[in-house]
Amino acid sequence: MPQTGAKARLYEAFAASGKALASGKRLELLDLLAQGERTVDALARTAGLNLTTASAHLQALKQAGLVATRREGVRIHYRLSGEDVGQLLALLRKVAERHQAAVPAALDAYLGEDDATEVTSEELCARVADGDIVVLDVRPVEEYLAGHIPGALSIPADELADRIGELPEGVEVVVYCRGEYCVLAYDAVRLLSAEGRRAIRLDDGMLEWRLAELPVAAGASA
């Protein structure tokens, strides 16, 4: 049948996206790009890669159409090619968590033991309106500037121990970071709790917040 070759080419085209995703480091790079546009050197530094390896992974993602670029002088900036790529990343992780036996144990090992209270995005919006909480973004500053929950304070996780005094006392702190599987919020809640602060965690993060089309502010907090 003449359609047989065309069908094979179609499924090979689909498979190209799957092949591009078949790397933990590429998924990590997509996770970082879901926070906002980044240069190659910034991505390499955050992901713990050398420039050559980071560039090779990014080229594979670009060839599959999952990321796009723009040039600014000698620097190349990468971004997700569309919101649907972020949706794909989020769905892939949830499917793996539900159906791959190795994922729950790996999650526990990465995120650590935790019995902290969580709050949903809907609950957070209601409580922000009531004004009885402080929302804390513990991602790196460049990610906060690229987009954050309106009204959130920015204290990166690696600076929190020295800057706890900047948080008002006697008020519950809701912590969030990149996404549902980001360890930064978990570590921040443990640190705040150890210092006697009331801290809870948003049950997902900035990726899911954006995908839910909730309000996003950019730049420094007013």
C-alpha positions in Angstrom: 0.0 0.0 0.0 1.4 3.4 -0.9 0.4 4.8 2.5 2.7 2.4 4.3 5.8 4.5 3.8 4.1 7.7 4.6 2.7 6.2 7.8 6.2 5.0 8.8 7.6 8.5 8.2 4.8 10.1 10.3 5.5 7.8 13.2 9.3 8.4 12.9 8.6 12.1 13.1 6.6 11.5 16.2 9.4 9.4 17.6 11.9 12.2 17.1 10.3 14.1 19.9 10.4 11.0 22.1 14.1 10.5 21.4 14.8 14.1 22.3 13.1 13.5 25.7 15.0 10.3 26.4 17.6 12.0 28.6 17.4 13.1 32.2 19.6 16.1 31.6 17.4 17.2 28.7 14.3 17.0 30.8 16.1 19.0 33.5 17.0 21.7 30.9 13.4 21.8 29.8 12.4 22.2 33.5 14.8 25.2 33.7 13.5 26.8 30.5 9.9 26.5 31.8 11.0 29.2 34.3 12.0 31.6 31.5 14.5 32.2 28.8 18.1 31.4 29.6 21.5 31.6 27.9 23.5 28.4 27.3 26.1 29.3 29.9 23.4 29.9 32.5 21.7 26.6 31.7 25.0 24.8 31.8 25.9 26.3 35.2 22.5 25.5 36.8 22.3 22.0 35.4 25.9 21.1 36.3 27.0 20.6 32.7 30.0 21.8 30.7 29.2 24.2 27.8 29.8 21.6 25.2 27.5 19.0 26.7 24.8 21.6 27.4 25.0 22.8 23.9 24.7 19.3 22.4 21.6 18.6 24.6 20.0 21.9 23.6 20.7 21.3 19.9 18.9 17.9 20.2 15.9 19.6 21.8 16.0 22.3 19.1 16.1 19.8 16.3 13.0 18.1 17.8 11.3 21.5 17.8 11.0 21.6 21.6 13.0 24.7 22.2 13.6 27.9 20.2 16.4 30.4 20.2 17.2 34.1 19.6 20.6 35.7 19.3 21.7 38.8 21.2 25.2 39.7 20.0 27.4 36.6 20.6 24.9 35.1 23.1 22.2 32.6 22.2 19.1 32.6 24.4 17.0 29.5 24.6 13.3 29.2 25.5 10.5 26.6 25.2 9.0 26.6 21.8 5.5 26.8 23.2 3.4 26.4 26.3 2.5 22.9 25.0 6.1 21.8 25.7 5.6 22.8 29.3 2.4 20.8 29.3 4.2 17.8 27.8 6.9 18.0 30.5 4.3 18.2 33.3 2.3 15.3 31.9 5.3 13.1 31.3 6.3 13.5 34.9 2.9 12.7 36.3 2.5 9.7 34.0 5.9 8.4 35.2 5.0 8.9 38.8 1.8 7.0 38.4 2.9 4.1 36.3 6.7 3.6 36.7 7.5 1.7 39.9 11.0 3.3 40.3 9.7 6.9 40.5 8.1 7.1 44.0 11.2 5.8 45.7 13.4 8.1 43.6 11.1 11.0 44.6 11.4 10.1 48.3 15.2 9.9 48.1 15.4 13.3 46.3 12.8 15.3 48.2 13.5 13.7 51.6 11.1 12.8 54.4 8.4 15.4 54.7 5.2 15.9 56.7 4.7 19.6 55.9 1.3 20.9 55.1 0.6 21.8 51.5 -1.8 24.4 50.0 -3.3 24.3 46.6 -3.1 27.1 44.1 -6.8 27.9 44.6 -6.3 28.0 48.4 -3.3 30.2 48.0 -5.2 32.7 45.9 -7.9 32.9 48.5 -5.4 33.4 51.4 -3.4 36.0 49.5 -6.7 38.0 49.1 -7.3 37.7 52.8 -3.7 39.0 53.5 -2.9 36.6 56.2 0.2 34.9 54.7 3.6 35.7 53.1 4.3 34.0 49.8 8.0 33.2 49.4 9.7 32.3 46.1 13.0 30.4 46.7 14.1 30.1 43.1 17.2 31.9 41.8 16.7 35.6 41.3 16.8 35.4 37.5 13.9 33.0 37.5 11.9 35.2 39.9 12.5 38.2 37.6 11.3 36.2 34.6 8.0 35.5 36.2 6.6 34.9 39.7 3.4 34.8 41.7 2.2 38.4 42.2 3.2 39.7 45.6 5.7 37.0 46.3 9.0 37.8 48.1 12.2 36.6 46.6 14.8 34.9 48.8 16.8 32.2 46.9 17.0 29.0 48.8 20.8 29.2 49.2 20.4 32.6 50.9 17.5 31.8 53.2 19.4 30.9 56.3 21.1 34.3 56.3 17.9 36.3 55.4 15.2 34.8 57.5 15.0 38.0 59.4 13.6 39.7 56.3 10.4 37.6 56.7 7.8 39.1 59.1 7.4 37.1 62.3 4.1 35.6 63.4 2.8 35.2 59.8 2.6 31.8 58.0 4.9 31.5 55.0 3.9 29.7 51.9 6.9 28.6 49.9 7.1 27.6 46.3 9.8 27.0 43.7 10.0 25.7 40.1 7.4 22.9 40.2 5.9 20.0 42.0 9.2 18.1 42.0 11.5 20.9 43.0 13.5 20.2 46.1 14.1 23.9 46.9 10.7 24.5 48.5 11.0 21.3 50.6 14.4 22.4 51.9 13.2 25.9 52.6 10.2 24.7 54.6 12.4 22.4 56.7 14.8 25.3 57.4 12.0 27.7 58.3 10.3 25.1 60.6 13.6 24.4 62.3 13.9 28.1 63.0 10.4 28.2 64.6 8.6 29.8 61.7 5.2 28.6 60.5 5.9 27.4 56.9 3.8 25.4 54.4 4.4 24.5 50.8 2.5 25.2 47.6 1.6 21.7 46.3 3.1 22.4 42.9 5.1 25.4 41.6 5.7 28.0 38.9 5.4 25.6 36.0 2.0 24.4 37.1 0.9 27.9 38.1 1.7 29.2 34.5 -0.1 26.2 32.9 -3.2 26.9 35.0 -3.1 30.5 33.5 -3.0 32.1 36.9 -1.6 35.7 37.2 2.1 36.1 36.7 4.2 39.1 37.6 7.6 39.9 36.1 10.5 42.0 37.3 11.2 43.1 40.8 8.4 43.0 43.3 6.8 46.4 44.0 
